[in-house]
Amino acid sequence: MFTVFFAVDEINRNHQILPNVTLGYNVYDSYVDLFRAIQGAVRIYSGTKEQYPNYNCDNSSVLAAVIEGMPPSFSIQYANIFGMYKYPQLHEYLKMVHFTNTMGQEIYFNDDEIHIGYDIYSLVNLPNGTINSIKVGTFNYNAPPGKKIQIDESAITWENKFSLQTPRSVCSESCRPGTRKSIREGLPFCCYDCIPCPDGQFSNQTDMDICAYCLEDQWPNEQKSACKPKVIIFLSYEEPVSVVLIFITVLFSLTSAAVLGIFIKYQDTPIVKANNRDLSYLILISLTFSFQCCFIFIGRPDQLTCFLRQAVFGITFSISVSSLLAKTLIVVIAFNATKPGNSLRKWVGAQLPKYIVFLCSSVQVLICFLWLIIAPPSPFYNAKSEVGKIIVECNEGSAIAFYTILGYLCVLACVSFIIAFLARKLPDTFNDAKLITFSMLLFMTVWSFFIPTYLSAKGTSTVAVEVFAILASSSGLLGCMFIPKCYIILLKPERNKKNNMLRTA
C-alpha cells in the first residue's frame, strides 16, 4: 500500500510523466470476505459511502482504474463488476507509460513486463529483532541474455542451519545430461525424478523430457550424454581365438604336406600303391588347400574374401570326399571283378577314378558358380547383433545355396560311408574301406554338430565355429586315412611288403 502512495506522489511531482493530470486514490479493505469485496466494488463505482448500483455520484474525480491484490476467486468477481462499466485493471494504462525517472533510468512497459532494472535485496533477521536489508544483486532487462540477473552469492547471509550449503528450493534440481525428467504424480510440475536414459538412448542437455536414440552406427557413451561411433569388430588376426585357429591351421597344413612328401618318397612301396596312389595324392593336396582356406575366414571381410570363402571350402572338400568315394567304388569293383564272368571287369582301369572325381566335383563347382552369379556373398555391417558394436561379416547372399553346398557334401559322405561300410570285410589288400568308414563317420558327426551351433552363434563366433568345423573334419580325414599308413611306412617297414599286403582277412 505504501508503494502505491509513493508512486502516486512521485508521478504527481514529475510533470513529464502525466502532464496536466493529478492522480488520487481511495483505499478499501475487503477483510478477506467475498461479500465485503463485492460491496466495496459497488461503493467504488458509486463514489459515496452508500452503494448505488449503476449510479456514479462522485462529481469531484474520475475513476481511472482499479488495483487489487486479492485471491483469484475475488479478482474474478471484481473483473465481472467493473468489466460491465468498461473499467480495466491498471495494466492497460501502464502499457502506454514511457518516461525517465529521477535517477535517469528509462522506464516503459510492454504487454508482459516492465522494461527497467531492479536491485535485489536480502532481508536478514538480526539477533536483536531488527531486520537488515542487504543488496545482493541486480536485474537489468536491457542486458544481454544470460546476464540480466547478477547475484553476488558471497553477500548473502543464510541462517545457521544453512551454513554448510546453499538451501535447495522446493522444486527438484535440474536433471543432468544422460537423464530425463519423470514428473512425480500428484506433485507440482517442477517436482520430478531424474531417470537414467535406457540403453541405446542419450540426452545432451539438462532437464530433457525424453531421451533420444543415436544413429544406427553410433552408441551412447558411458554417461549417455552424447553419441560416439560404434566399435567395428571382426575375427581379426590379433584375437586369441584367431591365434589358436591359425596355429592349428599351419600345423595341419604342414602335416598334410609332410604326409604327401612321405607318400611321394615311398610311392613304390605296396602300401602306397595299393588302392590307387594318384587318388591319395589328390586327397592330400585337397586337404592341404582345405586347411589353408581357413585363412580366408580370418581378418576383415571384403568383397573378394566373401566371394571366395564358401566356394573354395565347398570345392576343395568335394574333391576330397569324391576321391574317397572313388576309392571305395574301386575296392568294390576290383574285388568283384576277380570273379569269373563278372561284367564289372570292363570297368577296372585307371580312368574310372578320374571320371568319378570329375563328375562329383563338377556338381559342386556348378552349384558354387550359380551361387556366385545369382546371389554372390558380400560384406555386411551388422549393427544390431551386439550392443554398441558393428560386426563386419559376410552376407551369404543365398542361404539356400549355402546349405545346398553343405547338403551335397553330406550326400557324398553318406554314399561313401554306406559303400565303405558294406565293403569293410573285404581282404586286407583293400583295407582302405575300413579307414574310409571311420573317416566318413567322423566327417558327418562334425558337420551334424556344426549346423545347430552355427545357427545359434552370433557375431564373430559364427566364423570361428565354421573354421573349427573345417579344421576338425579335414584333420579327421587326414588322421583316419593316412596316419595309420605313415605309421607302417616309417615305423613298421617290415609290414610294408607285398607278401603281407596279400594276406586275406
Secondary structure, DSSP 8 states (H G I E B T S, - for coil): -HHHHHHHHHHHH-TTTSTT----------TT-HHHHHHHHHHHHHTSSS--TT-----S-----B-----HHHHHHHHHHHHHTT--BTHHHHTT-EEE-TTS-EEEE-SSSEE-EEEEEEEEE-TTS-EEEEEEEEEETTS-TT-SEEE-GGG----GGGSSS----SS-----TTEEEEE-TTS-TT-EEEEE--TTEE--STT-SS-EE--TTEEE-TTSSSEEE-EEE---TTSHHHHHHHHHHHHHHHHHHHHHHHHHHTTTSHHHHTT-HHHHHHHHHHHHHHHHTHHHHSS---HHHHHHHHHHHHHHHHHHHHHHHHHHHHHHHHHHHTSTT-GGGGG-SSHHHHHHHHHHHHHHHHHHHHHHHHS--EEEEESSSSTTEEEEEEE-S-HHHHHHHHHHHHHHHHHHHHHHHHTTTS-GGGTHHHHHHHHHHHHHHHHHHHHHHHHH--THHHHHHHHHHHHHHHHHHHHHHHHHHHHHHHH-GGGSSHHHHT---
